Amino acid sequence: MATGQSLRQLRAQRPLVHQITNFVVMNETANATLALGALPVMAHAPEEVAEMAAAANALVLNIGTLSASWVDAMILAGTAANRHRVPVVLDPVGAGATSFRTASARRILDEVDVAVLRGNAGEIASLVDVAANVRGVESVDALDAADLAQRAARAFGLVAAVTGPVDHVADGSRLVRVANGHPMLAAITGTGCTASALTGCFLAVAPSALEGAVDALVALGVAGEDAAEGARGPGSFQVNLYDALAALDPDTLDARARLS
């Protein structure tokens, strides 16, 4: 994987990433997108989402704070993105915690051609009918992330990225493990949503959905490692994370990627 080359292209092209995301992490994902070098736009009104998706270079659908009208807007945006060959990322936040969340994520998967499904092990497990304990939006069971990524990829015909201490990305035939990252990434809210937002950024420039998903997780993982240096706790770590994303160097990123 040439993560550094993808980062160079991203910063040269400054792709527009349309995000329909929850209010809790809207600021965080927008800041991370800007820090990486892409341009975020947040839009969820049904009156404009199709037009915005058509104009974007990638679309990220995040079901974090859910309502029926937001799901309808996501379907509108997703089908418009499909018509205009704009890649779509789905983050099924909290799938498995309530039947509404699980059904909404499955509806989007049924009605939208999703390029990358990015979630934690519990969320992905709930979508492929593997028993999992999801508490709030967190997975609290020890699950086989590699198996889940492969199952989801094959079941839905997409790239599945299951994130955790080691990230697993599969496309149905290939499986890539990303070992970059730091435990502090789990100490602040929104890093999973940030992973999805950055996946949208890289999908806009990467040669394939698998490479885009891997590149995004390498970038976030390396930035997390750098942000942890000197961080006094979760608050300073979060501020450091934006700085680390902005400071990512393409050649260093390639040298530090831990893939298997």
Secondary structure by P-SEA (a helix, b strand, c coil): caaaaaaaaaaaabbbbbbbcccccaaaaaaaaaaabbbbbbbcccccaaaaaaaccbbbbbcccccaaaaaaaaaaaaaaaaacbbbbbbbccccccaaaaaaaaaaaacccccbbbbcaaaaaaaaccbbbbcccccccccaaaaaaaaaaaaccbbbbbbccbbbbbcccbbbbbccccccccccccaaaaaaaaaaaaaaccccaaaaaaaaaaaaaaaaaaaacccccaaaaaaaaaaaaaaccaaaaaaacccc
